[in-house]
């Protein structure tokens, strides 16, 4: 899996799933006894107009995009996670038949994410 394939998968199984799952939970709280907090959120969601629900989906998408982008910035090393003059680096590999480095030094995952 190369960097572009990784970003495609992240968009699908992380980004899109987070947005869809959150809206589904608001529309239909799961479980036999959902928490009161979730029931209150569902009640609020159901009170929204179609346009307001669409705006909420847009806000959720922006929040998820910001979170994934920030995480990828950490993996890329452009957001540091440690103090001090010497910093480590993250190396993301995908292992199936043979190990493949997903984030080689010449590729910035956060830039690929924003380009999709």
N, C-alpha and C positions, 0 to 999 in steps of 0.2 A: 504494500500500500504506500503510495507516494503522498506528498503533502496535499496535492489537489484532491485526491481521492479521500484523504482524511477529512479535509474541510467539508467536502460534499456530504460525507457520512455524519459529521458533527452537525451540519445544518439540518439534516433530516432527523436523526435519532435523538439529538439533544435540543436544538432550538425549536424546531417545529413541534416536536413531541411535548416540550414544556408548555408551549402556548396552548396547544390543543387540549392537553390534559388538564391544565388549569381551568380553562373555560368549561370543559366537560364536568369537572368537579363542582364548579359554581352552578352549573345548570342542573346537575343531578348529584347531590352529595352521596358518596358511596358509603356502604356499611349499614349495619342494623341500627347503630346509635351514633350518628355523626356528632361531633362536638357542637356545643352551642355556638361557638365562634364560627364554625363552618356553616351552620344553619342560618346565622345572621348574615353572613356573606352571600349565601345563596338567595336569601330573601331580598337583599339589596340588588343583586344581579338581576333577578327576575323583575324588579321594578323598573329597570332601565329600558329605554326605548331601543329600537333597532339601531338607530344612529349612535346612541350612547354605548351600546354593546360593541359596535364596530370601533369606536374610539378607544374603549377599554382594551380591545384586542390589539390595537395599534400601540398602546402604552405598554402592554405586556410584551409585545414583540421588541419594542425599544429597550425595555429592561433586560430581557433575555439577551439581546444582541450586545448590550453594554457589558453584561456579566461574562459572556463567552469571549468577547473581544479582550476584556481585561485579563481573563485567564490565559488566553493565547499570548498576550503581551508578557505575562510572567514566564510562560514556557520559552518564548523567544528571547528572554533576557532584557527586554526594554523596560520592564518594571521589575525592580529589584525586590527580593524577599529577605535580604539579610544586610546587616550593617557591616562596616569595615571596608578596607581598601581592596581586599581580595575576595572575589565573589565566585561562587560556583556557577555551573550552567546546567540547564536541563537538557537531557537528550531523550527524545521520544522515539521508541522503536516499536515496530510491529513485527511480530514473529508468527509465521505460518510455516511455510516450507523452509524459508531462510530469513534471518533477521534483516529488516530494512529500517534505516533511519528515516523517520518521517519529517524531522525538522533539521535538515542539514544547515550549517552556518550561513549558507548563501540564500536561504529561503526564510521569509518571515511569515509565519502562519497567520498572524493578526492582519497582515496586509492582504493575504489571500482571502481571508474571511470577509473583509470589507469589499473586496472586488467582486464578490458573487452577488 
